[in-house]
Amino acid sequence: MSFKMKLSVANIFTNVFVLYYYISSVMGADSRQTMNLASLVELMGVAIIICGVVFAIFTGIIAAINHRDAARGDDERDKLISLHGDKAGYLTFVLFIVVALIWVWNGTLSERPFAINSASLELNFLHFTLIGFLVSDVIKHARQVWLYQRGTM
């Protein structure tokens, strides 16, 4: 397994963990009726910081184990696989945003799965934007791992 593939797998685990933490925290606060703008922004900030810190730890561990692979750098195959993964991630994120905007225009965003029932429309849009970002990052790295495993690039 190459260094870039190991980083992609670590990123998938990190984002799934952060997504689980974020959604469970938001749903817990929503069930207690304590969700407001300050608490949502705080949860989003904590989720982003956790994502960065955990991924930095994983990167350090993987680089320490595979120091020769890490020092080698990218080749053309890694760059092409990265572009294909980016394309899948961006398309997924755009799809999340378009669907959330359609729900906003219909006024039905707060009735959707994973919506915050006690929050305003703007808070729910921010909430779905962060969920879309995390899911699209998982899709991006899953596509990269799939292309690395396929080995035909």
SERO-4910 file (N, C-alpha, C, O; in steps of 0.05 Angstrom, whole numbers):
BEGIN
 pado doro    nc1    nc2    nc3   cac1   cac2   cac3    cc1    cc2    cc3    oc1    oc2    oc3
  Met    A     17    -23      0      0      0      0     18     25      0     37     27     16
  Ser    A     12     43    -18     29     67    -20     23     87      2      3     85     16
  Phe    A     41    106      5     38    126     25     12    143     21     -2    148     40
  Lys    A      7    151     -4    -17    167     -9    -42    151     -4    -62    163      6
  Met    A    -42    126    -10    -66    109     -5    -70    107     25    -93    107     34
  Lys    A    -49    104     41    -52    102     70    -63    128     81    -79    128    100
  Leu    A    -54    151     70    -65    177     78    -94    179     72   -110    190     88
  Ser    A   -102    169     49   -131    170     41   -147    153     60   -169    161     68
  Val    A   -138    129     67   -152    112     86   -154    126    113   -175    125    126
  Ala    A   -132    138    122   -133    152    148   -152    176    147   -166    181    166
  Asn    A   -154    189    124   -172    211    122   -201    201    122   -219    215    133
  Ile    A   -207    179    110   -234    167    111   -241    161    140   -263    169    149
  Phe    A   -224    148    155   -230    142    183   -234    167    199   -252    169    216
  Thr    A   -217    187    195   -219    212    209   -246    226    204   -259    234    223
  Asn    A   -253    228    179   -278    242    172   -303    227    181   -322    239    189
  Val    A   -302    201    180   -325    185    190   -328    189    220   -350    192    230
  Phe    A   -305    189    235   -306    193    263   -317    221    270   -333    224    287
  Val    A   -307    241    256   -316    269    261   -345    272    253   -360    286    267
  Leu    A   -354    260    232   -382    261    224   -400    249    245   -420    260    252
  Tyr    A   -392    226    255   -407    213    277   -408    230    302   -429    234    314
  Tyr    A   -384    241    310   -383    258    333   -401    283    330   -416    290    348
  Tyr    A   -399    296    307   -414    320    302   -444    315    302   -459    329    315
  Ile    A   -453    295    287   -482    289    285   -493    281    312   -515    289    320
  Ser    A   -478    263    326   -488    255    353   -489    278    372   -507    280    389
  Ser    A   -470    296    371   -470    320    389   -493    339    382   -506    349    400
  Val    A   -497    343    356   -519    361    348   -546    349    355   -563    363    365
  Met    A   -549    324    349   -575    311    355   -580    310    386   -603    313    394
  Gly    A   -559    307    401   -562    307    430   -570    335    440   -587    337    458
  Ala    A   -557    355    430   -564    383    438   -592    390    428   -606    405    442
  Asp    A   -600    380    405   -626    386    395   -648    372    411   -669    384    416
  Ser    A   -643    348    421   -662    334    437   -665    347    465   -686    346    477
  Arg    A   -644    361    474   -645    375    500   -655    404    496   -658    419    515
  Gln    A   -661    411    471   -670    438    464   -651    460    472   -659    482    480
  Thr    A   -625    454    470   -604    474    477   -589    484    452   -567    496    456
  Met    A   -599    479    428   -585    486    404   -590    516    397   -614    524    395
  Asn    A   -569    531    394   -571    559    385   -547    564    367   -531    546    363
  Leu    A   -545    588    356   -524    595    338   -496    591    350   -478    580    338
  Ala    A   -493    600    375   -467    598    388   -458    569    392   -435    562    388
  Ser    A   -477    552    401   -470    524    406   -465    509    380   -447    492    379
  Leu    A   -479    516    358   -474    503    332   -447    511    321   -433    494    311
  Val    A   -441    537    323   -415    546    313   -392    534    329   -371    526    319
  Glu    A   -397    531    356   -377    518    373   -373    489    365   -350    479    363
  Leu    A   -395    474    360   -393    446    352   -379    444    325   -364    425    321
  Met    A   -385    462    306   -372    461    280   -342    466    283   -326    453    270
  Gly    A   -335    486    300   -307    491    304   -292    468    317   -270    461    309
  Val    A   -305    455    337   -293    432    350   -290    409    330   -269    396    329
  Ala    A   -310    405    313   -309    384    293   -286    388    273   -271    370    266
  Ile    A   -282    413    264   -261    420    245   -234    417    259   -215    407    246
  Ile    A   -231    425    283   -206    423    298   -199    394    303   -176    385    299
  Ile    A   -219    378    311   -214    349    315   -205    336    289   -187    320    289
  Cys    A   -218    343    267   -211    332    241   -182    338    235   -167    320    226
  Gly    A   -174    363    239   -146    370    233   -126    357    251   -105    348    242
  Val    A   -132    356    277   -113    345    296   -110    315    292    -88    304    291
  Val    A   -133    301    289   -131    272    285   -117    264    259   -101    246    258
  Phe    A   -123    279    238   -110    274    213    -80    280    214    -64    265    202
  Ala    A    -72    301    229    -44    307    232    -30    285    248     -7    277    241
  Ile    A    -43    274    268    -32    251    283    -29    227    265     -7    214    265
  Phe    A    -50    220    249    -48    198    231    -26    202    210    -11    183    204
  Thr    A    -23    226    200     -3    232    180     25    228    192     43    217    179
  Gly    A     29    238    216     55    234    230     61    205    234     84    196    230
  Ile    A     42    189    243     46    161    248     53    146    222     72    131    220
  Ile    A     37    152    201     42    139    175     69    147    163     83    131    152
  Ala    A     76    173    166    102    182    156    125    170    171    146    165    160
  Ala    A    121    166    197    143    154    213    147    125    206    169    115    206
  Ile    A    125    111    200    127     83    193    138     80    164    155     62    160
  Asn    A    129     96    146    138     94    118    154    119    110    146    133     92
  His    A    176    124    124    190    149    119    202    150     90    205    172     79
  Arg    A    209    128     79    220    128     52    199    135     31    203    151     13
  Asp    A    175    123     35    153    129     17    145    159     19    138    172      0
  Ala    A    145    169     44    137    197     49    156    216     36    148    237     26
  Ala    A    182    210     37    202    228     26    204    227     -5    214    245    -17
  Arg    A    193    205    -16    195    201    -45    178    222    -60    187    232    -81
  Gly    A    155    230    -49    139    250    -63    119    238    -81    115    213    -82
  Asp    A    105    255    -97     84    246   -115     96    239   -142    115    252   -151
  Asp    A     84    220   -155     90    215   -183     65    223   -199     45    233   -188
  Glu    A     66    218   -225     43    226   -242     18    211   -236     -4    222   -238
  Arg    A     20    186   -228     -3    170   -221    -17    181   -197    -41    182   -196
  Asp    A     -1    189   -177    -13    200   -153    -28    226   -159    -50    231   -148
  Lys    A    -18    242   -176    -31    267   -183    -57    262   -199    -77    276   -194
  Leu    A    -56    243   -217    -80    236   -232   -102    225   -214   -126    232   -217
  Ile    A    -94    207   -196   -114    196   -178   -125    217   -160   -149    217   -153
  Ser    A   -108    236   -151   -118    258   -135   -138    275   -150   -158    284   -138
  Leu    A   -133    280   -175   -152    296   -191   -179    282   -194   -200    294   -192
  His    A   -178    255   -198   -203    240   -200   -218    240   -174   -243    243   -173
  Gly    A   -204    238   -152   -217    239   -126   -228    267   -120   -250    269   -109
  Asp    A   -213    288   -127   -223    315   -123   -249    319   -139   -268    332   -129
  Lys    A   -250    309   -163   -274    312   -180   -298    299   -166   -319    311   -165
  Ala    A   -295    275   -156   -317    261   -142   -325    276   -117   -349    279   -112
  Gly    A   -306    287   -102   -312    302    -78   -327    328    -84   -346    334    -70
  Tyr    A   -317    342   -104   -330    368   -110   -358    364   -121   -377    379   -114
  Leu    A   -362    343   -137   -389    338   -148   -408    330   -125   -431    338   -125
  Thr    A   -399    315   -106   -415    308    -83   -422    332    -66   -445    335    -57
  Phe    A   -402    349    -61   -407    373    -45   -427    392    -59   -445    403    -47
  Val    A   -424    395    -85   -443    412   -101   -471    400    -99   -490    415    -97
  Leu    A   -473    374   -101   -499    361    -99   -512    366    -72   -536    372    -71
  Phe    A   -496    364    -50   -507    370    -24   -516    399    -22   -538    404    -12
  Ile    A   -501    418    -32   -509    446    -31   -534    451    -48   -552    466    -39
  Val    A   -535    440    -72   -559    445    -89   -584    433    -76   -605    446    -76
  Val    A   -582    409    -65   -605    397    -51   -613    413    -27   -637    418    -22
  Ala    A   -594    423    -11   -600    440     12   -613    466      3   -631    475     16
  Leu    A   -603    478    -19   -615    503    -29   -644    498    -38   -662    515    -34
  Ile    A   -649    476    -51   -676    469    -60   -694    466    -35   -717    476    -35
  Trp    A   -684    453    -14   -700    450     10   -705    477     23   -726    482     35
  Val    A   -685    495     22   -688    522     33   -710    537     18   -727    549     30
  Trp    A   -709    536     -8   -729    550    -24   -757    539    -20   -777    554    -21
  Asn    A   -759    513    -15   -785    501    -10   -794    505     19   -817    500     26
  Gly    A   -775    513     36   -782    517     64   -784    491     80   -797    490    101
  Thr    A   -772    469     70   -775    443     82   -749    433     94   -746    409     99
  Leu    A   -729    450     97   -703    440    106   -704    429    134   -691    409    140
  Ser    A   -720    441    152   -721    431    180   -737    405    182   -737    394    204
  Glu    A   -750    396    161   -765    371    162   -749    347    152   -758    325    152
  Arg    A   -725    352    143   -708    331    131   -693    315    151   -690    323    174
  Pro    A   -683    291    143   -667    275    162   -642    290    170   -630    305    154
  Phe    A   -634    287    195   -610    300    207   -614    330    210   -594    343    217
  Ala    A   -638    340    206   -642    369    210   -644    375    240   -652    358    256
  Ile    A   -638    400    247   -641    409    274   -669    421    277   -674    442    266
  Asn    A   -686    407    292   -714    415    293   -718    443    306   -735    458    299
  Ser    A   -702    448    326   -705    473    342   -689    496    331   -688    517    343
  Ala    A   -677    493    307   -659    514    296   -673    529    273   -692    519    261
  Ser    A   -662    552    267   -672    567    245   -662    555    218   -647    537    217
  Leu    A   -673    567    197   -666    558    170   -636    561    164   -623    544    152
  Glu    A   -625    584    173   -596    589    168   -578    569    183   -558    560    172
  Leu    A   -586    563    208   -570    543    223   -571    516    210   -551    502    208
  Asn    A   -595    508    201   -597    482    187   -581    482    161   -570    461    154
  Phe    A   -580    504    147   -564    505    123   -534    502    129   -520    488    115
  Leu    A   -524    516    150   -497    512    159   -491    484    167   -470    472    161
  His    A   -510    472    181   -508    444    190   -505    425    166   -488    408    166
  Phe    A   -523    428    146   -521    411    123   -496    417    106   -486    398     92
  Thr    A   -487    441    106   -462    447     92   -438    432    104   -422    421     89
  Leu    A   -436    432    131   -414    417    143   -417    387    139   -397    374    133
  Ile    A   -441    377    141   -445    348    135   -438    342    106   -424    322    101
  Gly    A   -445    359     88   -438    356     60   -408    356     55   -398    341     39
  Phe    A   -395    374     69   -366    376     67   -353    350     76   -335    339     63
  Leu    A   -361    340     99   -349    315    110   -355    291     93   -337    274     88
  Val    A   -380    288     84   -387    266     66   -372    268     40   -363    247     30
  Ser    A   -370    291     28   -356    294      3   -327    288      6   -314    277    -13
  Asp    A   -315    294     29   -287    287     33   -283    257     36   -263    246     26
  Val    A   -302    244     48   -302    214     50   -304    203     22   -289    184     15
  Ile    A   -322    213      5   -326    203    -22   -300    208    -38   -291    190    -53
  Lys    A   -288    231    -35   -263    238    -49   -242    218    -43   -229    207    -62
  His    A   -237    212    -18   -216    194    -10   -223    165    -16   -205    148    -21
  Ala    A   -248    158    -14   -257    131    -21   -252    126    -51   -244    104    -59
  Arg    A   -257    146    -67   -252    143    -96   -222    140   -101   -214    124   -118
  Gln    A   -206    155    -87   -177    152    -90   -167    124    -82   -151    112    -95
  Val    A   -177    114    -59   -170     87    -51   -178     67    -71   -164     48    -77
  Trp    A   -202     70    -82   -212     51   -102   -194     52   -127   -188     31   -138
  Leu    A   -186     76   -135   -168     78   -159   -141     66   -153   -129     53   -170
  Tyr    A   -131     70   -129   -105     57   -121   -108     27   -121    -90     13   -131
  Gln    A   -129     17   -111   -133    -12   -110   -137    -24   -137   -128    -46   -143
  Arg    A   -151    -10   -154   -156    -19   -181   -130    -21   -197   -126    -39   -212
  Gly    A   -112     -2   -192    -86     -3   -204    -84      2   -233    -63     -4   -245
  Thr    A   -105     11   -246   -104     14   -276    -98     43   -284    -98     49   -308
  Met    A    -95     61   -266    -90     89   -273    -62     92   -284    -54    114   -291
***
